[in-house]
Amino acid sequence: MLVEGDYWQDGYALVRGLISPELANAFLQTLRVDMARQALPLQDAAQSAPILDRPSVELYGHHYRPMIQFLWGLTPIVSTLTDRELLPTYNYFRIYPKDAICRVHSDREACEHSLSLTLGYSDDIPWPLEIDRGLIDEPGPIKDSFEKADVARLPMAAGDAVLYRGVEHRHGRTTPNPNRWSAHMFLHWVDRNSRHRRFAFDGHGPASRKVEFDL
């Protein structure tokens, strides 16, 4: 694993080799097989959203439980990378079709510390995540471009990730996807000691109640 950039100074850092390409591909293969077993073709999971210019396949952790284990399992590594004691909030998986873009936006408070993990491309053409180097004080409107902002463009291979503070920095993918499809997982955390702690486990998970067993 190789970290490029200063996360706290720049608001983002490129993490080369966060997971191996083989592990990324194994996840995609397992997901495809599991969806077929559930008679849920991935194309039937396509959804529209304001930040998307066309429907894209999208699954959240509560749709596919192995994703939650991915989120929890990466928590110690991301805590080390951020030098903060983090609690997971939520994650989701998205497949962008060819020529898709992701409009410029900022994230909600549950995404205090975020990771954009590239899992695979149909044509192995890196498609960069773009991040506005400027800080924002509050969420703004979703836009099709960064206009005149100073933007970092961060290409990733399968297994690479960008760690970023999406609440404070606008981000997106404004260059059309050059692949027939590209697959990504987006994972989010909050600092245990920050005001965002209430969003841990998306506000309704294990952090909010003690477990009891009737034995």
Buried (B, 14 or more C-beta within 10 A) or exposed (E): EEBEBEBEEBBBBBBEEBBEBEBBBEBBEEBEEEBEEEEBEBEEBBEEBEBBBEBBBBBBBEEBEEBBEBBBEBBEBBBEBBEBEBBBBBBBBBBBBBEBBBBBBBBEBBBBBBBBBBBBBBEEEBBBBBBBEEEEEEEEEBBEEBEEBEBBEBEBBBBBBBBBBBBBBBBBBBEEBBBEBBBBBBBBBBBBEBEBEEBBBBEEBEBEEEEEEEE
